[in-house]
Amino acid sequence: MWKIFAAFALLATSAFAQEQFTAYDALRVVGVHVNKDAVNHVVSVTGVKGSPQPQTWSVLVQDPGRGGVREIQVRNGKVVSDKPNSMVGSAEGATIKTSHLNLDSSGAFQVASHTADKSGMRFDSASYTLRTDQHGDPVWIVTLHSVNGEPVGRMYIGANRGNVTRTEGMFGAASMNDVATEQRVYRERQGHEENQEQASDENQQGDEESEHGPLYGVRSRIRESFRRTQEEASSMFDRVRRSFSDYINR
């Protein structure tokens, strides 16, 4: 009997998740509210403490006619606020290339949830920010919160390829200030391989201790866990991929 109940609960939870309003849904509403071209001038999309999706999405859109930025809040498929935003700095070059979007907030949550699970982290809700990174590519920043609302972890997920590029507060109970990146993992692994070629097996451990410190072995295991999770996230992307261009033009 309990198995039937569990199956029913799982189906009900999945149906509820599908009914929740996603970032793509909010962008569609903005396109209707302003005009269809407005989705090509989006600076960021933000939602706070969703379970798993937030009730309200805040969309910053460039306003070429007024030479500024406007903030449009969308809740349950309706615009509840539309006002100028006093954004610090210029939004020039910061607009999201929606043609490069292949990950909705629902997919970002699944990748984030899987990554948190692999790192042994428990969380209660998630906040989302979609913006461009330093290379102009769209990226999801997903912050995980505990039951009391405190942030316990954060990850950066490429919205084009679904790759986890950075995590904070995960893997080995690192603090929110401890950051792991693809570049750092590659650089340290490459440096380690070069040291292996130059040093003998007898002196290798001493070299590692002097160069990397006594916690090098622990950090190596953390990096390896992060690398495996990256690979799993990339495989998962094939299942959660969702093209915004296909969505908005259907």
N, C-alpha and C positions, 0 to 999 in steps of 0.2 A: 504493500500500500504506500509506504513511504517513498518508494522509487517512483510511483506514478505521481505523487505530490511533488517530488523534486523535479521531475521532468516538466510538470505544469508550471512550476515556479520559474524554471529556466526559460521556458517559452515566453512567459509573461514578462520577464526581465528583458529579454531580447526585443520583444515587441515594443516595450516602453522606451528602450534605447533608440529604436528606429524612429519612434514618433517624436523624439526630442529634436528641437530646432538646432541645426548645425550652422557653422560659419557660412557655408555655401548658400544655405537658405536665407541667411541675413543679407548676403550680397545680392541675391536675386531681388529681395524686397527693396534694397537701395536702388537697384537698377530701374525698378518700376517707379519708385518715389521720385527720383531725380530724372534720370534718362538712362537708356541702355549703355551709353558710353561712360557713365559714371564708374562702372566697375573697372575701367581701364585707368582710373585716377585714384585708386585706393592706396592710402599710405600705410594703414594698419587695421587689423581686426582684433578686438580684445573681448574676452569674456572671463568673468571672475567666479571661482568656486562653483564649478558645475558638478552635477552628480548623475551621469558624467558630463553632460552638456550644461552650460550656464543658462539661466533664464533670460538674460539680457546680453545682447552683443552691441559693442560700441565700435562703429566704423568711422575712421578718419578718411575724408575724401578731399582731394585738391579741388578748389573752387576757382578755375581759371578766370571766370567772369569777374570775381571779386578780388582775385590775387591773394587768396588766403586758403585756409583749411576749414572745413566744416565737420562737426561731429554729429553723426546720426546714430541714434540708439534704436535698436529693433528688439521687440519683445513679442513672442508668440505670433510672429508673422506680421506685426504691425509696427510702424514707426511711432515711437512714443516721445522722441525728442529730436530736434534738428536745429543746431545753433552753431555759431562761429566758434572755432577752437583756437586758443592762444598758444599754439604750438611753438616751442622754443627752437630757433634755428630754421633753416630752409628745408622744405619738403622736396626740393629739386633733386631728381635722380633717386628718390626714395620710394617712388610708386611701385607697387607690386605688379610684376608681369603675370597677369592672370592666365595667360596662355601656357605658363610654366607650372601652374598649380595642378598637382596630381594627388593631393592628400587633403581631404576634408578634415574638420576638427574631430569627427567621429573616428576616422582612421588614425589621426594623431594620438587620440586617447588610447586606442588599442595598442599602438606601438609603445606608448609611454607606460601603459599598464603592464605590458609584457616585460619591458626593461626593468621596471620597479620590482616586479616579481622575481626576476632573475638576480637582482641585487639584494633580495631579502628585505625590501622596504614595504611597509604597510602605509596606506594613505586613505583618506576619507573623501577628498574632493580634488578637483583639478582646475587650474586657471590657464587660460590660453592667450597667447599673443602671436599673431601672424604679421610678419614684417620682412624687410629685406635684410640680408647680412652684408658684411663688408665687401662682398663681391657682387652685390646686386641681385643675389638669388633669394627666392622666398624661403623663409624658415619659420617653423613653428617653435615657440618657446613654451613648454608646458611645465608649470609649477605645481607640485603636488603638496597637499595640505593634510595635516593630521586632523583628528576629530575636533580639537580646540581651535582649528583654523591656522595654526602656525605652519609656515613652509618647511617641509622636511626634505625636499629634493627638487631638482630642476633638470630638464634636458632640452637639448636643441635638436630638432628633427628637420631635415631637409624636406621642404614641401614639394620638391620636384621629384626626388628619387627615394624619399622615405628613409634616408640614412641617418642614424644617430651620430651626430658629430661631436657632441659634448655632453657631459653629465656633471652635476654638482650634488653633493650630499649622498652619493650612492657608491656601491662597491667598496666594501671594507669599512663601512660606517664612517666614511670621510665627512668632514664638515662641509657646509655650504660654500666655504671659501676654497675647498680643494677641488680643482678642476681637472678633468681628463679630456684631452682632445685627440682627434685623429692625428694631427700633426705631431703632437708631443709623443704619442705612442709610437709613431713611425720613427721619429727622431731618436728616441731613447733605444728602441729596438735596433736601429741601424748602428748607433754608437756601440751598443753591446756586442753586435756581431763583429765590428771592426776590432774591438778589444780582444775578442776571442781569437782572431787571426794573429794578433800581435803578441799575445801572452801565452805562456805555456799553461797546461792544465794545473800544474803545481802551484803557480802563482796567481791563477785566475781569481780565486776567491778573495785573496788579499787585495787585488786590484779593484774588484767590485766594491769591497768594504770601504776602501779609501776614497773611491770616486763617487759612489752612490750612497754610502752610509750603511749603518747596521740594518736598516729597514728595507734594503733593496729587494730581498727575497719576497717580502710581503707585497711591496709595490709591484713587483713583477707578476705575482699572482693576480693582483687587482687589475693590472693592465690586460692580462690574458683573459680574465672574465669579461672585461669591457669589450675586447676584440671579438669574443665569441658572441656576445650579445648584439654587437653591430651586425655580424653575419646573419643572425637569426632575424633581426629587424629588417634587413634587406630582403630576406626570403618572405617575411610576413607582408611586406609591401605589395607583393604580387596579388595578395588576397584583398587588401584594403584599398588598393589604388582606385582613385576616382578623379577623372579629368574634369576640371572646372569648365573648360571649353565645351565638352560634350554636355555637361549638366545645364549650363546656361542657354545652350542653343537647342535643347530638346523640345 
